[in-house]
Amino acid sequence: MPIVIIGAGMAGLTCANYLYQRGRDILLVDAQDVPGGRVRTDIVDGFRLDRGFQILLTAYPEAQRLLNYTALDLQRFRSGAAIHHDEPSGGNWMKLLNPFSEPLSVFQTLFSPVGTLSDKLLVADLIRRVQSLSTSELFTQPAVTTATYLRDFGFSEQIIERFFRPFFGGVFLEDDLTTSSNFFEFCFKNFFLGDAAIPALGIGEIPKQLASRLPGDAIRLNTPVDRLEGKTVHLASGESIAAEAIVLAVDARSAARLMGNEEPNSTRFNHTTCTYFSAPAADRPASLKADKLLMLNTKRSSSVHNLAILTDVAPACAPADQLLVSVSTQGLVQVDADALARQVRSELTGWFGESVQGWRHLQTDHLPEALPTYGPDAQHRPLRLAEHLYQCGDQTAYPSLNAAMQSGRLVAELI
Protein backbone atom coordinates (compact mmCIF):
# COMPACT_ATOMS: atom_id res chain seq x y z
CA MET A 1 0.00 0.00 0.00
CA PRO A 2 1.35 3.45 -0.87
CA ILE A 3 1.62 6.51 1.30
CA VAL A 4 -1.13 8.66 -0.23
CA ILE A 5 -0.50 12.41 -0.29
CA ILE A 6 -3.57 14.49 -1.05
CA GLY A 7 -2.53 17.76 -2.67
CA ALA A 8 0.34 18.31 -5.11
CA GLY A 9 1.24 21.81 -3.97
CA MET A 10 4.70 22.65 -2.68
CA ALA A 11 4.13 20.90 0.66
CA GLY A 12 2.84 17.70 -0.92
CA LEU A 13 5.55 17.63 -3.59
CA THR A 14 8.26 18.19 -0.99
CA CYS A 15 6.90 15.44 1.25
CA ALA A 16 6.71 13.08 -1.74
CA ASN A 17 10.29 13.83 -2.79
CA TYR A 18 11.75 13.08 0.63
CA LEU A 19 9.72 9.89 1.00
CA TYR A 20 10.70 8.72 -2.48
CA GLN A 21 14.36 9.43 -1.72
CA ARG A 22 14.05 6.97 1.17
CA GLY A 23 12.55 4.28 -1.03
CA ARG A 24 8.92 4.59 0.11
CA ASP A 25 5.99 3.92 -2.24
CA ILE A 26 3.97 7.10 -2.72
CA LEU A 27 0.87 8.22 -4.59
CA LEU A 28 0.23 11.95 -4.97
CA VAL A 29 -3.34 12.91 -5.97
CA ASP A 30 -4.57 16.39 -6.86
CA ALA A 31 -7.75 17.85 -8.31
CA GLN A 32 -5.88 20.35 -10.51
CA ASP A 33 -4.49 19.72 -13.98
CA VAL A 34 -0.87 20.59 -13.09
CA PRO A 35 1.15 20.17 -9.89
CA GLY A 36 2.05 23.19 -7.80
CA GLY A 37 -1.14 24.37 -6.11
CA ARG A 38 -0.88 28.15 -5.74
CA VAL A 39 2.57 28.07 -7.39
CA ARG A 40 1.83 27.86 -11.10
CA THR A 41 2.44 29.60 -14.41
CA ASP A 42 -0.14 30.06 -17.17
CA ILE A 43 0.84 30.50 -20.83
CA VAL A 44 -1.29 33.17 -22.56
CA ASP A 45 -0.51 34.23 -26.15
CA GLY A 46 3.13 33.25 -25.68
CA PHE A 47 3.48 35.06 -22.34
CA ARG A 48 4.31 33.15 -19.15
CA LEU A 49 2.07 34.57 -16.43
CA ASP A 50 2.58 33.44 -12.86
CA ARG A 51 -0.64 32.97 -10.92
CA GLY A 52 -0.21 36.24 -9.06
CA PHE A 53 3.15 37.99 -8.66
CA GLN A 54 5.48 35.52 -6.94
CA ILE A 55 9.19 35.43 -6.20
CA LEU A 56 11.59 32.91 -4.69
CA LEU A 57 13.87 34.13 -1.92
CA THR A 58 17.08 32.24 -2.65
CA ALA A 59 18.09 32.32 1.04
CA TYR A 60 15.14 30.14 2.05
CA PRO A 61 16.82 27.22 3.84
CA GLU A 62 14.28 24.62 2.68
CA ALA A 63 14.55 25.73 -0.94
CA GLN A 64 18.34 25.50 -0.73
CA ARG A 65 18.07 21.94 0.60
CA LEU A 66 15.85 20.59 -2.16
CA LEU A 67 15.79 22.78 -5.27
CA ASN A 68 18.37 22.85 -8.06
CA TYR A 69 18.82 26.59 -8.56
CA THR A 70 21.10 26.13 -11.59
CA ALA A 71 18.49 24.03 -13.41
CA LEU A 72 15.81 26.61 -12.61
CA ASP A 73 17.99 29.27 -14.29
CA LEU A 74 17.07 31.84 -11.66
CA GLN A 75 16.80 35.45 -12.79
CA ARG A 76 17.41 37.93 -10.01
CA PHE A 77 15.93 41.30 -9.11
CA ARG A 78 18.26 43.96 -7.75
CA SER A 79 18.20 44.28 -3.97
CA GLY A 80 16.17 47.36 -3.19
CA ALA A 81 13.18 49.23 -4.55
CA ALA A 82 12.14 52.18 -6.66
CA ILE A 83 9.41 54.03 -4.77
CA HIS A 84 6.80 56.29 -6.36
CA HIS A 85 5.84 59.09 -4.01
CA ASP A 86 4.11 62.30 -5.04
CA GLU A 87 5.98 65.26 -3.55
CA PRO A 88 4.65 68.84 -3.50
CA SER A 89 8.02 69.88 -4.92
CA GLY A 90 7.40 67.75 -8.00
CA GLY A 91 9.71 64.83 -7.25
CA ASN A 92 8.06 61.46 -7.85
CA TRP A 93 10.68 58.76 -7.40
CA MET A 94 12.96 57.62 -4.60
CA LYS A 95 15.32 54.66 -4.45
CA LEU A 96 16.41 52.53 -1.55
CA LEU A 97 19.25 50.19 -2.54
CA ASN A 98 21.03 47.56 -0.48
CA PRO A 99 24.63 48.82 -0.06
CA PHE A 100 25.71 45.35 1.02
CA SER A 101 24.81 44.10 -2.47
CA GLU A 102 25.86 47.28 -4.30
CA PRO A 103 28.62 49.01 -2.28
CA LEU A 104 28.72 52.00 -4.62
CA SER A 105 25.13 52.81 -3.66
CA VAL A 106 25.99 53.51 -0.02
CA PHE A 107 25.93 57.30 -0.33
CA GLN A 108 22.79 57.29 -2.47
CA THR A 109 21.11 55.14 0.18
CA LEU A 110 22.29 57.27 3.10
CA PHE A 111 20.92 60.44 1.53
CA SER A 112 17.73 58.94 0.10
CA PRO A 113 14.58 60.78 1.28
CA VAL A 114 12.94 57.38 1.94
CA GLY A 115 13.91 57.76 5.61
CA THR A 116 16.10 59.67 8.01
CA LEU A 117 19.78 58.98 8.64
CA SER A 118 18.75 57.48 11.97
CA ASP A 119 16.40 55.11 10.11
CA LYS A 120 19.22 53.83 7.94
CA LEU A 121 21.43 53.20 10.96
CA LEU A 122 18.53 51.33 12.54
CA VAL A 123 18.28 49.15 9.41
CA ALA A 124 21.87 48.07 10.09
CA ASP A 125 20.88 47.24 13.68
CA LEU A 126 17.92 45.21 12.40
CA ILE A 127 20.19 43.29 10.03
CA ARG A 128 22.53 42.40 12.90
CA ARG A 129 19.59 41.28 15.02
CA VAL A 130 17.95 38.96 12.51
CA GLN A 131 21.28 37.46 11.44
CA SER A 132 21.91 36.37 15.02
CA LEU A 133 18.70 34.29 15.19
CA SER A 134 17.87 30.97 13.56
CA THR A 135 14.49 30.38 11.90
CA SER A 136 13.21 28.41 14.90
CA GLU A 137 14.41 31.15 17.28
CA LEU A 138 12.65 33.82 15.21
CA PHE A 139 9.32 32.02 15.49
CA THR A 140 9.51 31.15 19.20
CA GLN A 141 9.88 34.76 20.40
CA PRO A 142 6.97 36.79 21.76
CA ALA A 143 5.35 38.63 18.88
CA VAL A 144 3.53 41.89 18.18
CA THR A 145 2.21 43.32 14.91
CA THR A 146 4.83 44.41 12.40
CA ALA A 147 3.62 48.02 12.66
CA THR A 148 4.10 48.01 16.45
CA TYR A 149 7.48 46.30 16.11
CA LEU A 150 8.80 48.91 13.67
CA ARG A 151 7.71 51.81 15.88
CA ASP A 152 9.11 50.17 19.01
CA PHE A 153 12.40 49.58 17.18
CA GLY A 154 12.59 53.34 16.66
CA PHE A 155 11.82 53.71 12.96
CA SER A 156 10.23 56.99 11.90
CA GLU A 157 6.78 57.27 10.33
CA GLN A 158 8.60 58.55 7.25
CA ILE A 159 10.37 55.26 6.47
CA ILE A 160 7.40 53.18 7.61
CA GLU A 161 5.08 54.95 5.14
CA ARG A 162 7.62 55.27 2.33
CA PHE A 163 9.26 51.86 2.49
CA PHE A 164 8.09 49.30 5.06
CA ARG A 165 4.35 49.64 4.39
CA PRO A 166 4.50 49.51 0.57
CA PHE A 167 7.25 46.87 0.46
CA PHE A 168 6.11 44.48 3.19
CA GLY A 169 2.46 45.25 2.49
CA GLY A 170 3.20 43.62 -0.87
CA VAL A 171 4.93 40.66 0.82
CA PHE A 172 2.19 40.11 3.43
CA LEU A 173 -0.66 41.10 1.06
CA GLU A 174 -2.04 43.46 3.71
CA ASP A 175 -1.21 47.15 4.15
CA ASP A 176 -2.02 47.58 7.84
CA LEU A 177 1.09 45.56 8.80
CA THR A 178 -0.89 43.52 11.32
CA THR A 179 1.19 40.46 10.36
CA SER A 180 3.33 38.98 13.15
CA SER A 181 6.68 40.62 13.83
CA ASN A 182 8.22 37.12 13.87
CA PHE A 183 7.30 36.64 10.24
CA PHE A 184 8.50 40.16 9.40
CA GLU A 185 11.94 39.38 10.86
CA PHE A 186 12.05 36.07 8.97
CA CYS A 187 11.23 37.79 5.66
CA PHE A 188 13.62 40.68 6.31
CA LYS A 189 16.43 38.24 7.05
CA ASN A 190 15.86 36.24 3.88
CA PHE A 191 15.59 39.32 1.68
CA PHE A 192 18.90 40.53 3.08
CA LEU A 193 20.81 37.23 2.96
CA GLY A 194 19.83 36.23 -0.58
CA ASP A 195 18.17 37.40 -3.75
CA ALA A 196 14.59 37.82 -4.87
CA ALA A 197 14.42 35.73 -8.03
CA ILE A 198 12.15 34.00 -10.50
CA PRO A 199 12.94 30.99 -12.71
CA ALA A 200 13.63 31.98 -16.30
CA LEU A 201 10.41 30.28 -17.45
CA GLY A 202 8.19 31.32 -14.56
CA ILE A 203 7.48 30.31 -10.97
CA GLY A 204 5.72 27.13 -12.12
CA GLU A 205 9.13 25.64 -12.95
CA ILE A 206 9.68 25.08 -9.22
CA PRO A 207 6.91 22.49 -8.67
CA LYS A 208 7.61 21.14 -12.17
CA GLN A 209 11.17 20.36 -11.06
CA LEU A 210 10.00 18.52 -7.95
CA ALA A 211 7.34 16.59 -9.88
CA SER A 212 9.92 15.50 -12.49
CA ARG A 213 11.91 13.67 -9.80
CA LEU A 214 9.02 11.31 -9.05
CA PRO A 215 7.94 8.25 -11.06
CA GLY A 216 5.35 9.02 -13.71
CA ASP A 217 2.73 6.79 -12.07
CA ALA A 218 3.26 8.43 -8.63
CA ILE A 219 1.18 11.52 -9.50
CA ARG A 220 -2.49 11.47 -10.48
CA LEU A 221 -3.85 14.86 -11.55
CA ASN A 222 -7.50 15.78 -12.21
CA THR A 223 -8.28 13.40 -9.33
CA PRO A 224 -10.44 15.05 -6.65
CA VAL A 225 -10.82 13.27 -3.32
CA ASP A 226 -14.28 12.87 -1.79
CA ARG A 227 -13.51 11.72 1.76
CA LEU A 228 -11.31 9.66 4.06
CA GLU A 229 -12.39 6.59 5.94
CA GLY A 230 -9.72 5.18 8.24
CA LYS A 231 -6.75 4.37 6.00
CA THR A 232 -8.86 4.43 2.84
CA VAL A 233 -8.99 7.37 0.42
CA HIS A 234 -12.29 7.61 -1.47
CA LEU A 235 -12.01 9.47 -4.77
CA ALA A 236 -14.82 11.50 -6.30
CA SER A 237 -14.83 9.00 -9.19
CA GLY A 238 -15.94 6.25 -6.80
CA GLU A 239 -12.54 4.56 -6.69
CA SER A 240 -11.05 3.69 -3.30
CA ILE A 241 -7.33 3.53 -2.45
CA ALA A 242 -5.98 1.66 0.56
CA ALA A 243 -3.07 3.56 2.08
CA GLU A 244 -0.23 2.78 4.46
CA ALA A 245 -0.50 6.39 5.67
CA ILE A 246 -2.32 9.51 4.50
CA VAL A 247 -0.89 13.02 4.25
CA LEU A 248 -3.24 15.99 3.91
CA ALA A 249 -1.29 18.57 1.94
CA VAL A 250 -4.32 20.83 1.45
CA ASP A 251 -5.69 23.91 3.17
CA ALA A 252 -7.36 23.65 6.58
CA ARG A 253 -10.92 23.84 5.24
CA SER A 254 -10.32 21.11 2.67
CA ALA A 255 -8.68 18.92 5.31
CA ALA A 256 -11.67 19.33 7.64
CA ARG A 257 -14.09 18.46 4.82
CA LEU A 258 -12.18 15.32 3.87
CA MET A 259 -12.15 14.12 7.49
CA GLY A 260 -15.86 14.88 7.92
CA ASN A 261 -15.20 17.60 10.50
CA GLU A 262 -16.80 20.99 10.76
CA GLU A 263 -14.86 23.52 8.70
CA PRO A 264 -12.87 25.90 10.95
CA ASN A 265 -14.27 29.41 11.23
CA SER A 266 -10.86 30.82 12.12
CA THR A 267 -9.28 30.22 8.72
CA ARG A 268 -8.63 33.61 7.17
CA PHE A 269 -6.63 34.62 4.13
CA ASN A 270 -4.95 37.72 2.74
CA HIS A 271 -5.90 38.26 -0.87
CA THR A 272 -4.34 39.97 -3.86
CA THR A 273 -5.13 40.79 -7.47
CA CYS A 274 -2.50 40.71 -10.20
CA THR A 275 -3.07 42.41 -13.56
CA TYR A 276 -0.75 41.64 -16.49
CA PHE A 277 -0.08 43.92 -19.46
CA SER A 278 2.06 43.64 -22.56
CA ALA A 279 3.52 46.33 -24.77
CA PRO A 280 6.02 46.51 -27.65
CA ALA A 281 9.47 47.07 -26.20
CA ALA A 282 10.02 49.74 -28.84
CA ASP A 283 7.20 51.79 -27.26
CA ARG A 284 8.74 51.68 -23.78
CA PRO A 285 8.37 55.07 -22.06
CA ALA A 286 11.71 56.78 -21.47
CA SER A 287 10.78 57.23 -17.80
CA LEU A 288 10.29 53.46 -17.36
CA LYS A 289 13.89 52.53 -16.67
CA ALA A 290 15.17 48.98 -16.99
CA ASP A 291 16.83 48.75 -13.57
CA LYS A 292 15.39 45.39 -12.35
CA LEU A 293 13.93 46.96 -9.21
CA LEU A 294 10.51 46.31 -7.74
CA MET A 295 8.43 49.48 -8.00
CA LEU A 296 6.35 50.46 -4.98
CA ASN A 297 3.60 53.05 -4.56
CA THR A 298 3.32 54.87 -1.24
CA LYS A 299 -0.27 55.89 -2.11
CA ARG A 300 -1.97 52.71 -0.96
CA SER A 301 -5.46 54.00 -1.84
CA SER A 302 -4.47 53.66 -5.51
CA SER A 303 -5.09 50.63 -7.70
CA VAL A 304 -1.36 50.30 -8.36
CA HIS A 305 0.37 49.04 -5.22
CA ASN A 306 3.41 47.22 -6.59
CA LEU A 307 4.71 46.96 -10.14
CA ALA A 308 7.39 44.90 -11.87
CA ILE A 309 8.67 44.83 -15.44
CA LEU A 310 9.17 41.07 -15.52
CA THR A 311 10.90 40.98 -18.91
CA ASP A 312 13.71 43.16 -17.53
CA VAL A 313 14.44 40.30 -15.13
CA ALA A 314 13.29 37.21 -17.07
CA PRO A 315 13.10 38.01 -20.83
CA ALA A 316 11.97 34.47 -21.73
CA CYS A 317 8.62 35.09 -20.02
CA ALA A 318 7.44 37.02 -23.09
CA PRO A 319 7.77 36.86 -26.87
CA ALA A 320 10.76 38.69 -28.29
CA ASP A 321 10.54 42.49 -28.32
CA GLN A 322 7.61 42.54 -25.88
CA LEU A 323 7.40 43.93 -22.35
CA LEU A 324 5.56 41.99 -19.64
CA VAL A 325 4.26 44.20 -16.83
CA SER A 326 2.82 42.89 -13.55
CA VAL A 327 0.69 45.17 -11.35
CA SER A 328 -0.44 44.02 -7.89
CA THR A 329 -3.42 45.40 -5.98
CA GLN A 330 -4.26 44.48 -2.39
CA GLY A 331 -7.61 44.60 -0.61
CA LEU A 332 -10.07 43.99 -3.45
CA VAL A 333 -12.94 41.70 -2.47
CA GLN A 334 -14.63 41.62 -5.87
CA VAL A 335 -12.94 42.43 -9.15
CA ASP A 336 -14.15 43.78 -12.48
CA ALA A 337 -11.05 42.88 -14.49
CA ASP A 338 -11.68 45.29 -17.39
CA ALA A 339 -12.52 48.21 -15.09
CA LEU A 340 -9.44 47.53 -12.96
CA ALA A 341 -7.22 47.40 -16.07
CA ARG A 342 -8.59 50.79 -17.20
CA GLN A 343 -7.96 52.27 -13.76
CA VAL A 344 -4.41 50.90 -13.65
CA ARG A 345 -3.67 52.32 -17.11
CA SER A 346 -5.06 55.69 -16.02
CA GLU A 347 -2.86 55.81 -12.91
CA LEU A 348 0.27 54.64 -14.72
CA THR A 349 -0.28 57.25 -17.44
CA GLY A 350 0.48 59.78 -14.72
CA TRP A 351 3.69 57.89 -13.97
CA PHE A 352 5.00 57.11 -17.45
CA GLY A 353 2.98 59.07 -20.04
CA GLU A 354 0.31 58.48 -22.66
CA SER A 355 1.94 55.41 -24.22
CA VAL A 356 0.61 53.38 -21.26
CA GLN A 357 -2.87 53.68 -22.77
CA GLY A 358 -1.68 51.36 -25.54
CA TRP A 359 -0.68 48.56 -23.14
CA ARG A 360 -2.62 45.34 -23.84
CA HIS A 361 -4.43 43.72 -20.93
CA LEU A 362 -3.42 40.04 -20.90
CA GLN A 363 -4.93 38.54 -17.75
CA THR A 364 -6.16 39.35 -14.27
CA ASP A 365 -5.69 36.88 -11.42
CA HIS A 366 -7.81 37.53 -8.35
CA LEU A 367 -6.58 35.30 -5.52
CA PRO A 368 -8.92 35.49 -2.50
CA GLU A 369 -6.92 32.77 -0.69
CA ALA A 370 -3.41 33.81 -1.66
CA LEU A 371 -1.83 33.53 1.82
CA PRO A 372 -3.12 32.44 5.23
CA THR A 373 -3.20 35.36 7.66
CA TYR A 374 -0.50 35.24 10.32
CA GLY A 375 -1.02 37.56 13.26
CA PRO A 376 0.95 37.82 16.52
CA ASP A 377 -1.29 35.22 18.17
CA ALA A 378 -0.89 32.64 15.38
CA GLN A 379 -0.32 29.07 16.54
CA HIS A 380 1.58 26.42 14.60
CA ARG A 381 -0.52 23.30 14.09
CA PRO A 382 0.48 19.69 14.77
CA LEU A 383 1.72 17.70 11.79
CA ARG A 384 0.52 14.31 13.12
CA LEU A 385 -3.27 14.12 13.41
CA ALA A 386 -3.64 10.39 14.17
CA GLU A 387 -1.59 7.21 14.01
CA HIS A 388 -1.58 7.06 10.21
CA LEU A 389 -2.78 10.60 9.37
CA TYR A 390 -0.61 13.70 8.87
CA GLN A 391 -0.97 17.23 7.55
CA CYS A 392 1.46 19.69 5.99
CA GLY A 393 1.34 23.07 4.27
CA ASP A 394 2.04 26.68 5.16
CA GLN A 395 -1.26 26.84 7.09
CA THR A 396 0.41 24.64 9.73
CA ALA A 397 3.19 27.17 10.30
CA TYR A 398 3.69 30.57 8.64
CA PRO A 399 2.66 31.76 5.15
CA SER A 400 5.56 31.15 2.79
CA LEU A 401 7.01 28.67 0.33
CA ASN A 402 9.71 27.90 2.90
CA ALA A 403 7.09 26.87 5.49
CA ALA A 404 5.24 24.70 2.97
CA MET A 405 8.45 22.88 2.09
CA GLN A 406 9.57 22.65 5.71
CA SER A 407 6.31 21.08 6.83
CA GLY A 408 6.43 18.61 3.94
CA ARG A 409 9.94 17.54 4.91
CA LEU A 410 9.07 17.20 8.60
CA VAL A 411 6.04 15.03 7.82
CA ALA A 412 8.20 12.79 5.63
CA GLU A 413 10.67 12.45 8.51
CA LEU A 414 7.84 11.56 10.92
CA ILE A 415 6.67 8.83 8.58
Secondary structure by P-SEA (a helix, b strand, c coil): cccccccccaaaaaaaaaaaaabbbbbbbbccccccccccccccccccccccbbbbcccccccccccccccccccccccbbbbbbbccccccbbbbbcccccccaaaaaaacccccaaaaaaaaaaaaaaaaccaaaaaacccccaaaaaaaacccaaaaaacaaaaaaaaaccccccccaaaaaaaaaaaaaccccccccccaaaaaaaaaaccccccccccccccccccbbbccccbbbbbcbbbccccaaaaaaaacccccccbbbbbbbbbbbbccccccccccccccbbbbbccccccccccccccccccccccccbbbbbbbbccccccaaaaaaaaaaaaaaaccccccccccccbbbbbccccccccccbbbbbccccccccccccccccccaaaaaaaaaaaaaac
